[in-house]
């Protein structure tokens, strides 16, 4: 069952573990779950480097024989939505070290709601050349074939199983069903998706003309759509994830094609050094499906070290493509001057260990989002799944506000996102809030329905931290992003006390990009210091719409300082209109060669 493989660097020849030697039979449709797991367990028991190999072919993995383990995952499901946080795991790597998984282009096909891969406490592990898909994706799809005054005729995708009861449609599989939930509409001509009311719950009744062909009746006029548009529907409960990487170090994924992921996508949580290279996160066009992810494609929470996401395709999600953030925990009490109690506040984030001994934490004003003290954690007592008691290395002398929070600043990563393509995303391309260096370069953002890049930070809604201090956005191409309602780049911390003298974010440089604006402004920034917009090529393909319909603004700035706008090229010699709010003349510098009009609003600082 074991053999020699090729030598990697100066390591001894790694041991080879073929899943077929443990009973997996490719292209047989037989359940390979236990065989694959046996190979993983055997390889993980070795002291030296190992290779787990999938000989080319299709391998079927079933939920019944999968590992079932509890994992609490950030931004997934609340206690009410999903009380028992059990993950049904296809490939479970527990404490694995120095393992290389070679897929040889094999396809892993999952049956039932599952988390395809969990990597827990792993070090120096690489996964490459695999395709992951589901027999029955939990997003159901149907295509409009005819539109009448009071009904639609639709064609259901063959893998979207359904059941009609009492003239109502239920999407089904062997062990689940749903009617309502979030929905999206997809236009194949423009390759755009956007969120819409669920047509299944809007319909008064549904009739079947023949198998897979339905008529959806509505009480009044049928909702407006077009023939050929596809509706994507899901139940909304993130009870599994596409993959979970937790408590790991030095993890690499190369040339993995995720054709579908149920729940949140690839999740990294309190892990160090992650590389995603050459990934394809998109449906297989030959299968006729249009959605590949139930929520975000990549969601990284509480990471450190270096995050590298390079040369990947992100196309067909139901939420953001990439979200990288920390977590603010609310301070709910003090046992004494060195002991505090903190709590997870967002319903969908709780239960995981947010602190380690020796971690450095910032005390942050919830209203201004400005830190006012820094301490180290010397003891941790978990009081519940939501609350912990932290002992600090020194007292906090300042009075703690009723809504104030802490952020674990030890677990904040450096980020490089380069050479990727973002398409068919209903929300944002990249959300990033980390105080270490961020580089976003040479990417293509095409027709995203909201902002291509969002830099937020909040202590009242999602509790996603924190401030940025070094962001380079350069060499990217932005094509018709924002849909007229969102700027292409949005810097929007959720501070309620806003002052030009107390910026949340700093050192953001937007340079040498190409912006093809379609009714949306280039930038809307708030509470940012040392902001540079330089040497960009800007063209405008339509009038401003939505919130910006009456303004024609290219750039809007609120309570920003140290702003420089220079060297940008406007197509057709158009004039860049810059609006400032709660700023003085000295806070903004525009070079003499830059054709621009400044509109000032001296709104009182709040």
C-alpha positions as CSV (number, residue, x, y, z in Angstrom):
1,X,0.0,0.0,0.0
2,X,3.0,2.3,0.3
3,X,5.6,3.2,-2.1
4,X,8.3,5.7,-2.9
5,X,7.5,9.0,-4.6
6,X,9.7,11.7,-6.1
7,X,12.1,13.7,-4.0
8,X,10.9,17.2,-2.9
9,X,13.8,19.6,-2.4
10,X,16.3,18.2,0.1
11,X,13.7,16.0,1.9
12,X,13.9,12.3,1.7
13,X,11.7,10.6,-0.8
14,X,8.1,10.9,0.5
15,X,6.0,7.9,1.1
16,X,3.3,7.4,-1.5
17,X,-0.3,6.5,-0.4
18,X,-2.7,5.8,-3.3
19,X,-6.3,6.0,-2.4
20,X,-6.9,3.0,-4.8
21,X,-4.7,0.9,-2.5
22,X,-7.1,1.5,0.3
23,X,-10.2,0.4,-1.7
24,X,-11.3,3.4,-3.7
25,X,-12.3,2.5,-7.2
26,X,-12.4,5.4,-9.7
27,X,-15.3,5.7,-12.2
28,X,-17.3,3.0,-10.4
29,X,-19.8,5.3,-8.6
30,X,-19.1,3.2,-5.5
31,X,-18.6,5.1,-2.2
32,X,-14.9,6.0,-1.8
33,X,-15.3,7.9,1.4
34,X,-13.9,5.4,3.9
35,X,-11.1,4.4,1.5
36,X,-10.0,8.0,1.0
37,X,-10.1,8.7,4.7
38,X,-8.1,5.5,5.4
39,X,-5.3,6.8,3.1
40,X,-5.4,10.2,4.8
41,X,-5.1,8.6,8.3
42,X,-2.2,6.3,7.2
43,X,-0.3,9.2,5.6
44,X,-0.8,11.4,8.6
45,X,0.7,8.8,10.9
46,X,4.1,9.0,9.1
47,X,6.9,11.1,10.5
48,X,8.3,12.1,7.2
49,X,6.9,13.7,4.0
50,X,4.1,11.9,2.3
51,X,2.1,12.0,-1.0
52,X,-1.6,11.0,-1.1
53,X,-2.4,10.3,-4.7
54,X,-5.7,10.0,-6.5
55,X,-5.2,8.1,-9.8
56,X,-7.1,9.9,-12.5
57,X,-10.9,9.4,-12.5
58,X,-14.1,10.2,-10.7
59,X,-14.5,9.4,-7.0
60,X,-17.9,9.4,-5.3
61,X,-18.1,10.4,-1.6
62,X,-21.4,10.0,0.4
63,X,-22.5,11.7,3.5
64,X,-23.5,8.4,5.3
65,X,-19.9,7.3,5.6
66,X,-18.3,10.7,6.1
67,X,-16.6,11.9,9.3
68,X,-19.0,13.9,11.5
69,X,-17.3,16.4,13.8
70,X,-18.3,19.7,15.5
71,X,-16.7,22.8,14.2
72,X,-17.8,26.4,15.0
73,X,-17.1,28.6,11.9
74,X,-17.2,32.3,11.7
75,X,-20.0,34.0,9.7
76,X,-22.0,30.8,9.1
77,X,-25.1,29.9,11.2
78,X,-26.6,31.0,14.5
79,X,-27.7,28.8,17.3
80,X,-31.3,29.3,16.1
81,X,-30.5,28.7,12.5
82,X,-28.5,25.5,13.1
83,X,-28.2,24.4,16.8
84,X,-25.9,21.5,16.2
85,X,-22.7,22.6,14.5
86,X,-21.7,19.2,13.1
87,X,-19.8,19.2,9.9
88,X,-20.2,16.2,7.6
89,X,-16.6,15.9,6.2
90,X,-15.5,14.2,3.1
91,X,-11.7,14.5,3.5
92,X,-10.7,15.1,7.1
93,X,-7.0,16.1,7.7
94,X,-6.5,16.2,11.5
95,X,-3.0,17.2,12.6
96,X,-1.5,16.2,9.3
97,X,2.1,17.4,8.5
98,X,4.2,17.5,5.4
99,X,1.5,16.0,3.1
100,X,1.1,16.7,-0.6
101,X,-2.3,15.7,-2.0
102,X,-2.0,15.0,-5.8
103,X,-5.3,14.8,-7.6
104,X,-4.0,14.2,-11.1
105,X,-7.1,16.1,-12.4
106,X,-9.5,13.7,-10.6
107,X,-13.1,14.7,-9.8
108,X,-14.5,14.3,-6.3
109,X,-18.3,14.1,-6.5
110,X,-20.1,14.6,-3.2
111,X,-23.6,13.2,-2.4
112,X,-25.6,15.1,0.2
113,X,-24.9,18.2,2.3
114,X,-21.2,18.0,3.1
115,X,-18.0,19.9,3.8
116,X,-15.7,18.4,1.2
117,X,-12.4,19.2,3.1
118,X,-11.5,20.1,6.7
119,X,-7.8,20.8,7.6
120,X,-7.5,21.0,11.3
121,X,-4.1,21.7,13.0
122,X,-2.2,20.9,9.8
123,X,1.3,22.1,8.9
124,X,3.0,22.2,5.5
125,X,0.1,20.6,3.5
126,X,-0.5,21.2,-0.2
127,X,-3.6,20.1,-2.2
128,X,-3.4,20.3,-6.0
129,X,-5.1,19.2,-9.3
130,X,-8.5,18.3,-8.0
131,X,-12.1,19.1,-9.0
132,X,-14.8,19.2,-6.4
133,X,-18.6,19.1,-7.3
134,X,-21.9,17.9,-5.9
135,X,-24.4,15.5,-7.5
136,X,-27.2,17.7,-6.2
137,X,-26.1,21.3,-5.6
138,X,-28.2,23.0,-2.9
139,X,-28.7,26.0,-5.2
140,X,-31.7,25.1,-7.5
141,X,-31.8,26.7,-10.9
142,X,-34.5,27.3,-13.5
143,X,-34.5,29.1,-16.8
144,X,-37.3,31.4,-18.2
145,X,-38.6,30.0,-21.5
146,X,-41.7,32.1,-21.9
147,X,-43.4,35.1,-20.2
148,X,-47.1,35.8,-20.1
149,X,-49.2,38.4,-18.3
150,X,-49.9,36.3,-15.2
151,X,-47.4,33.4,-15.5
152,X,-44.0,32.2,-16.5
153,X,-43.0,29.0,-18.2
154,X,-39.7,27.7,-16.9
155,X,-37.3,24.9,-17.5
156,X,-35.7,23.4,-14.4
157,X,-32.1,22.3,-14.5
158,X,-31.9,18.5,-14.5
159,X,-30.0,18.3,-11.2
160,X,-32.4,20.6,-9.3
161,X,-34.8,17.9,-8.0
162,X,-38.2,19.1,-6.9
163,X,-41.6,18.0,-5.6
164,X,-45.1,19.5,-6.1
165,X,-47.5,19.3,-3.2
166,X,-50.8,21.2,-3.1
167,X,-49.7,23.3,-6.1
168,X,-46.6,24.4,-4.3
169,X,-43.0,23.6,-5.4
170,X,-40.4,22.2,-2.9
171,X,-36.8,21.8,-3.9
172,X,-35.6,18.5,-2.6
173,X,-32.9,15.9,-2.2
174,X,-32.8,12.6,-0.2
175,X,-32.7,14.3,3.2
176,X,-33.8,17.9,2.8
177,X,-36.3,20.2,1.2
178,X,-37.1,23.9,1.1
179,X,-39.4,26.5,-0.6
180,X,-38.3,29.9,0.5
181,X,-34.9,31.5,0.9
182,X,-32.6,33.9,-1.0
183,X,-32.8,34.1,-4.8
184,X,-30.7,35.6,-7.6
185,X,-31.4,36.4,-11.2
186,X,-28.7,35.8,-13.8
187,X,-28.6,37.4,-17.2
188,X,-26.4,35.3,-19.5
189,X,-26.0,38.1,-22.1
190,X,-24.4,40.6,-19.7
191,X,-23.0,37.9,-17.4
192,X,-24.5,39.7,-14.3
193,X,-26.3,38.4,-11.3
194,X,-28.3,40.3,-8.7
195,X,-30.5,39.5,-5.7
196,X,-34.3,39.3,-6.2
197,X,-37.4,38.2,-4.4
198,X,-37.8,34.4,-4.6
199,X,-40.2,33.6,-7.4
200,X,-41.2,30.3,-5.9
201,X,-42.7,32.0,-2.8
202,X,-44.2,34.8,-5.0
203,X,-46.0,32.3,-7.1
204,X,-49.7,31.6,-6.2
205,X,-49.4,28.1,-7.5
206,X,-47.2,26.0,-9.7
207,X,-48.2,23.4,-12.3
208,X,-46.1,20.9,-14.2
209,X,-46.6,20.8,-18.0
210,X,-44.1,17.9,-18.2
211,X,-41.1,16.7,-16.2
212,X,-38.8,19.6,-15.7
213,X,-41.1,22.1,-17.4
214,X,-43.3,24.2,-15.1
215,X,-45.7,27.0,-15.2
216,X,-45.5,29.6,-12.3
217,X,-48.7,31.5,-11.8
218,X,-48.9,34.9,-10.0
219,X,-51.9,36.6,-8.5
220,X,-51.3,39.8,-10.4
221,X,-48.9,40.6,-13.2
222,X,-45.9,38.3,-13.5
223,X,-42.6,39.7,-12.2
224,X,-40.6,41.5,-14.8
225,X,-37.8,39.4,-16.3
226,X,-36.5,38.2,-19.7
227,X,-36.6,35.0,-21.6
228,X,-33.3,33.2,-21.1
229,X,-32.7,34.6,-17.6
230,X,-31.9,32.0,-14.9
231,X,-33.1,32.1,-11.3
232,X,-30.9,30.6,-8.6
233,X,-32.6,29.7,-5.3
234,X,-31.3,28.4,-1.9
235,X,-32.5,27.9,1.6
236,X,-30.0,30.3,3.2
237,X,-28.8,28.2,6.1
238,X,-25.0,27.9,6.1
239,X,-24.8,24.5,7.9
240,X,-21.7,23.3,6.0
241,X,-18.8,25.1,4.3
242,X,-16.9,24.5,1.0
243,X,-13.7,23.8,3.0
244,X,-12.4,24.7,6.5
245,X,-8.8,25.5,7.3
246,X,-8.5,26.0,11.1
247,X,-5.5,26.1,13.3
248,X,-3.1,25.4,10.4
249,X,0.2,26.8,9.2
250,X,1.7,26.9,5.7
251,X,-1.2,25.6,3.6
252,X,-1.3,25.7,-0.2
253,X,-4.0,25.0,-2.7
254,X,-3.0,24.9,-6.4
255,X,-5.2,24.3,-9.4
256,X,-8.3,23.2,-7.6
257,X,-11.6,23.6,-9.3
258,X,-14.5,24.1,-6.9
259,X,-17.5,23.7,-9.2
260,X,-19.9,24.0,-6.2
261,X,-19.7,24.7,-2.5
262,X,-22.6,24.5,0.0
263,X,-22.7,27.1,2.8
264,X,-19.9,29.5,3.2
265,X,-17.0,28.8,0.8
266,X,-13.3,28.1,1.5
267,X,-13.0,29.3,5.1
268,X,-9.7,30.1,6.8
269,X,-9.8,30.6,10.6
270,X,-7.0,31.3,13.0
271,X,-4.4,29.9,10.6
272,X,-1.0,31.2,9.4
273,X,0.3,31.5,5.9
274,X,-2.2,30.5,3.2
275,X,-1.6,30.3,-0.6
276,X,-4.4,29.9,-3.1
277,X,-3.0,29.7,-6.6
278,X,-4.6,29.0,-9.9
279,X,-8.0,28.1,-8.4
280,X,-11.1,28.0,-10.4
281,X,-14.2,28.8,-8.3
282,X,-16.9,28.6,-11.0
283,X,-19.5,26.2,-12.3
284,X,-18.7,23.8,-15.2
285,X,-20.2,25.5,-18.3
286,X,-20.8,22.1,-19.8
287,X,-23.2,21.2,-17.0
288,X,-25.4,24.2,-17.7
289,X,-25.3,25.5,-14.1
290,X,-24.6,29.1,-13.4
291,X,-23.8,29.3,-9.7
292,X,-20.8,27.7,-7.9
293,X,-21.1,29.0,-4.3
294,X,-24.0,29.2,-1.8
295,X,-22.4,32.3,-0.2
296,X,-18.8,33.8,-0.3
297,X,-16.1,32.1,-2.4
298,X,-13.3,32.7,0.1
299,X,-13.8,33.9,3.7
300,X,-10.8,34.4,6.0
301,X,-11.3,35.3,9.6
302,X,-8.6,35.8,12.2
303,X,-5.6,34.9,10.1
304,X,-1.9,35.8,10.3
305,X,1.3,35.5,8.4
306,X,0.9,35.9,4.6
307,X,-2.2,35.4,2.6
308,X,-1.6,35.0,-1.1
309,X,-4.5,34.7,-3.6
310,X,-3.1,34.6,-7.1
311,X,-4.2,33.8,-10.7
312,X,-7.7,32.5,-9.7
313,X,-11.1,32.8,-11.3
314,X,-14.1,33.8,-9.2
315,X,-17.3,33.5,-11.1
316,X,-20.8,32.7,-10.0
317,X,-21.1,33.3,-6.2
318,X,-24.1,34.2,-4.1
319,X,-22.1,36.7,-2.0
320,X,-18.7,38.2,-1.9
321,X,-15.7,36.7,-3.7
322,X,-13.1,37.3,-1.0
323,X,-13.6,38.6,2.5
324,X,-10.7,39.0,4.9
325,X,-11.3,40.4,8.4
326,X,-10.9,39.9,12.1
327,X,-13.6,39.9,14.8
328,X,-14.5,42.6,17.3
329,X,-15.7,41.1,20.6
330,X,-17.8,43.4,22.9
331,X,-16.5,44.1,26.4
332,X,-19.4,43.2,28.6
333,X,-17.9,43.6,32.0
334,X,-14.8,43.8,34.2
335,X,-14.1,41.3,37.0
336,X,-11.3,43.6,38.3
337,X,-8.8,46.0,36.7
338,X,-7.0,43.2,34.9
339,X,-9.8,40.8,34.0
340,X,-12.5,41.5,31.4
341,X,-15.4,39.5,30.0
342,X,-15.9,39.7,26.2
343,X,-18.7,38.4,24.0
344,X,-19.2,37.4,20.3
345,X,-22.1,39.6,19.2
346,X,-23.0,38.7,15.7
347,X,-25.5,35.7,15.6
348,X,-23.5,33.8,13.0
349,X,-20.1,34.0,14.7
350,X,-19.4,32.2,18.0
351,X,-18.0,29.1,19.6
352,X,-14.4,29.2,18.2
353,X,-11.3,30.2,20.1
354,X,-10.6,33.8,19.4
355,X,-7.6,34.2,21.7
356,X,-4.4,32.4,22.6
357,X,-2.0,33.0,25.5
358,X,0.3,35.9,24.7
359,X,-2.0,37.5,22.0
360,X,-1.9,41.2,21.7
361,X,-5.3,43.0,21.8
362,X,-6.5,46.5,21.2
363,X,-9.2,48.2,23.1
364,X,-11.3,50.1,20.6
365,X,-14.0,52.8,20.9
366,X,-17.2,51.5,19.3
367,X,-18.2,55.0,18.2
368,X,-14.9,56.2,16.8
369,X,-13.3,52.8,16.0
370,X,-10.1,54.3,17.3
371,X,-7.9,52.1,19.7
372,X,-7.1,53.6,23.1
373,X,-5.1,50.8,24.8
374,X,-3.1,47.7,24.0
375,X,-2.6,44.7,26.3
376,X,-1.5,41.1,26.2
377,X,-3.6,38.1,27.2
378,X,-2.0,36.1,30.0
379,X,-5.0,33.8,30.9
380,X,-8.2,32.7,29.2
381,X,-11.3,31.2,30.7
382,X,-14.1,30.2,28.3
383,X,-17.4,31.0,30.1
384,X,-19.7,29.8,27.3
385,X,-19.8,29.4,23.5
386,X,-20.2,33.2,23.3
387,X,-18.3,34.6,26.3
388,X,-14.8,34.4,27.6
389,X,-12.9,36.0,30.5
390,X,-9.5,37.4,29.7
391,X,-6.7,38.2,32.1
392,X,-4.4,41.0,30.9
393,X,-0.8,41.8,31.6
394,X,-1.7,45.3,32.9
395,X,-4.8,47.3,33.8
396,X,-6.6,49.5,31.4
397,X,-6.5,53.0,32.9
398,X,-9.1,54.6,30.6
399,X,-12.8,54.1,31.3
400,X,-14.2,51.4,29.0
401,X,-17.3,52.5,27.1
402,X,-20.5,50.5,27.3
403,X,-20.3,49.5,23.6
404,X,-16.5,49.3,23.3
405,X,-14.8,46.2,21.8
406,X,-11.5,44.5,21.5
407,X,-9.6,43.2,18.5
408,X,-7.0,40.5,18.5
409,X,-4.2,42.2,16.6
410,X,-1.8,39.3,16.7
411,X,-4.1,37.5,14.2
412,X,-4.0,40.1,11.4
413,X,-2.5,39.0,8.1
414,X,-0.5,40.5,5.3
415,X,-2.4,40.1,2.1
416,X,-1.5,39.9,-1.6
417,X,-4.3,39.4,-4.2
418,X,-2.9,39.4,-7.7
419,X,-3.8,38.3,-11.2
420,X,-7.3,37.2,-10.5
421,X,-10.6,37.5,-12.4
422,X,-13.9,38.5,-10.7
423,X,-17.2,38.0,-12.6
424,X,-20.8,37.3,-12.0
425,X,-20.7,38.4,-8.4
426,X,-23.9,39.9,-6.9
427,X,-22.1,41.8,-4.1
428,X,-18.4,42.8,-3.7
429,X,-15.2,41.4,-5.2
430,X,-12.8,42.0,-2.2
431,X,-13.5,43.0,1.4
432,X,-10.4,43.5,3.4
433,X,-9.8,44.9,6.8
434,X,-6.4,44.2,8.2
435,X,-3.7,46.6,9.6
436,X,-0.9,44.8,7.9
437,X,0.2,45.4,4.3
438,X,-2.4,44.8,1.6
439,X,-1.6,44.6,-2.1
440,X,-4.4,44.3,-4.7
441,X,-2.8,44.3,-8.1
442,X,-3.3,43.3,-11.8
443,X,-6.8,41.9,-11.2
444,X,-9.9,42.2,-13.5
445,X,-13.2,43.1,-11.9
446,X,-16.0,42.9,-14.4
447,X,-19.7,44.0,-13.9
448,X,-19.8,43.3,-10.1
449,X,-23.2,44.4,-8.8
450,X,-21.8,46.3,-5.9
451,X,-18.4,47.8,-5.1
452,X,-15.4,45.9,-6.5
453,X,-13.4,46.7,-3.3
454,X,-14.8,47.5,0.1
455,X,-12.7,48.5,3.1
456,X,-15.1,48.6,6.1
457,X,-14.6,48.0,9.8
458,X,-17.4,48.0,12.3
459,X,-18.4,47.3,15.9
460,X,-22.2,47.4,15.6
461,X,-23.3,45.1,12.8
462,X,-21.1,42.3,11.5
463,X,-18.4,43.2,14.1
464,X,-15.8,42.6,11.4
465,X,-12.5,44.3,12.3
466,X,-10.4,46.4,11.8
467,X,-8.6,49.4,10.4
468,X,-6.2,49.4,7.4
469,X,-2.8,51.1,7.5
470,X,-1.1,50.2,4.2
471,X,-3.1,49.4,1.1
472,X,-1.9,49.4,-2.5
473,X,-4.6,49.1,-5.2
474,X,-2.7,49.2,-8.5
475,X,-2.6,47.9,-12.0
476,X,-6.2,46.6,-11.9
477,X,-9.0,46.9,-14.5
478,X,-12.5,47.8,-13.2
479,X,-15.3,47.3,-15.8
480,X,-18.8,48.6,-15.1
481,X,-18.8,47.8,-11.4
482,X,-21.3,49.2,-8.9
483,X,-24.5,49.2,-11.0
484,X,-24.9,52.9,-10.4
485,X,-25.7,52.5,-6.7
486,X,-22.2,51.7,-5.3
487,X,-18.8,53.3,-6.0
488,X,-16.2,51.1,-7.6
489,X,-14.0,51.4,-4.5
490,X,-15.8,52.0,-1.1
491,X,-13.9,52.9,2.0
492,X,-16.7,53.0,4.6
493,X,-15.8,52.4,8.3
494,X,-19.0,52.3,10.4
495,X,-17.9,54.9,12.9
496,X,-20.6,57.1,14.3
497,X,-18.2,59.8,15.7
498,X,-16.7,61.1,12.6
499,X,-13.8,63.7,12.7
500,X,-11.1,64.6,10.2
501,X,-8.7,64.6,13.2
502,X,-9.5,61.0,14.1
503,X,-9.2,58.8,10.9
504,X,-10.0,55.1,11.1
505,X,-8.0,54.1,8.0
506,X,-4.7,55.4,6.6
507,X,-2.2,55.0,3.8
508,X,-4.4,53.9,0.9
509,X,-2.9,54.3,-2.6
510,X,-5.0,53.8,-5.7
511,X,-2.7,54.1,-8.7
512,X,-2.2,53.1,-12.3
513,X,-5.6,51.4,-12.6
514,X,-8.0,51.5,-15.4
515,X,-11.6,52.5,-14.4
516,X,-14.4,52.0,-17.0
517,X,-17.2,53.6,-15.1
518,X,-20.8,52.8,-15.9
519,X,-23.0,55.1,-13.9
520,X,-21.0,54.6,-10.7
521,X,-18.3,56.9,-9.2
522,X,-14.7,55.8,-8.8
523,X,-14.3,56.2,-5.1
524,X,-16.3,57.0,-1.9
525,X,-14.1,57.3,1.1
526,X,-14.7,58.2,4.7
527,X,-12.4,58.7,7.7
528,X,-9.2,58.0,5.8
529,X,-5.8,59.7,6.2
530,X,-3.1,59.8,3.5
531,X,-5.2,58.7,0.6
532,X,-3.7,59.0,-2.9
533,X,-5.5,58.6,-6.2
534,X,-2.9,58.9,-8.9
535,X,-2.1,58.0,-12.5
536,X,-5.3,56.2,-13.2
537,X,-7.0,56.0,-16.6
538,X,-10.7,56.9,-16.2
539,X,-13.5,56.6,-18.8
540,X,-17.2,57.0,-18.2
541,X,-19.8,55.1,-20.2
542,X,-23.0,56.4,-18.7
543,X,-24.6,59.0,-16.5
544,X,-24.4,58.6,-12.7
545,X,-27.4,56.7,-11.2
546,X,-28.8,55.7,-7.8
547,X,-27.5,57.7,-4.9
548,X,-25.2,59.7,-7.2
549,X,-27.8,60.5,-9.9
550,X,-27.7,64.3,-9.3
551,X,-24.1,64.7,-8.6
552,X,-21.9,63.4,-11.4
553,X,-19.2,62.9,-8.8
554,X,-16.2,60.8,-9.6
555,X,-14.8,61.0,-6.0
556,X,-16.6,61.7,-2.7
557,X,-14.6,62.3,0.4
558,X,-15.9,62.6,3.9
559,X,-13.7,63.6,6.9
560,X,-10.6,62.6,5.0
561,X,-7.1,64.2,5.3
562,X,-3.8,64.1,3.5
563,X,-5.6,63.4,0.2
564,X,-3.8,63.7,-3.1
565,X,-5.4,63.5,-6.5
566,X,-2.9,63.7,-9.3
567,X,-1.9,62.4,-12.8
568,X,-5.2,60.8,-13.6
569,X,-6.4,60.8,-17.2
570,X,-10.0,61.4,-18.0
571,X,-11.3,60.1,-21.4
572,X,-12.7,62.8,-23.7
573,X,-11.1,65.5,-21.5
574,X,-13.9,65.2,-19.0
575,X,-13.6,67.0,-15.7
576,X,-13.3,65.0,-12.5
577,X,-15.8,66.2,-9.9
578,X,-14.7,65.8,-6.3
579,X,-17.1,66.3,-3.5
580,X,-15.7,66.9,0.0
581,X,-17.7,66.7,3.3
582,X,-16.5,67.9,6.7
583,X,-13.1,68.8,5.2
584,X,-11.0,72.0,4.8
585,X,-8.9,73.1,1.9
586,X,-5.7,71.9,3.4
587,X,-7.0,68.3,3.6
588,X,-7.0,67.9,-0.2
589,X,-4.3,68.5,-2.8
590,X,-5.1,68.3,-6.5
591,X,-2.2,68.9,-8.9
592,X,-2.5,71.7,-11.5
593,X,-2.5,69.3,-14.4
594,X,-5.6,67.5,-13.1
595,X,-8.9,68.9,-14.5
596,X,-11.2,68.8,-11.5
597,X,-14.0,70.7,-9.9
598,X,-14.2,70.6,-6.1
599,X,-17.6,70.8,-4.4
600,X,-17.4,71.4,-0.7
601,X,-20.0,70.6,1.9
602,X,-19.1,72.0,5.3
603,X,-21.4,69.7,7.1
604,X,-20.9,69.9,10.9
605,X,-18.6,67.1,12.1
606,X,-20.5,64.6,14.2
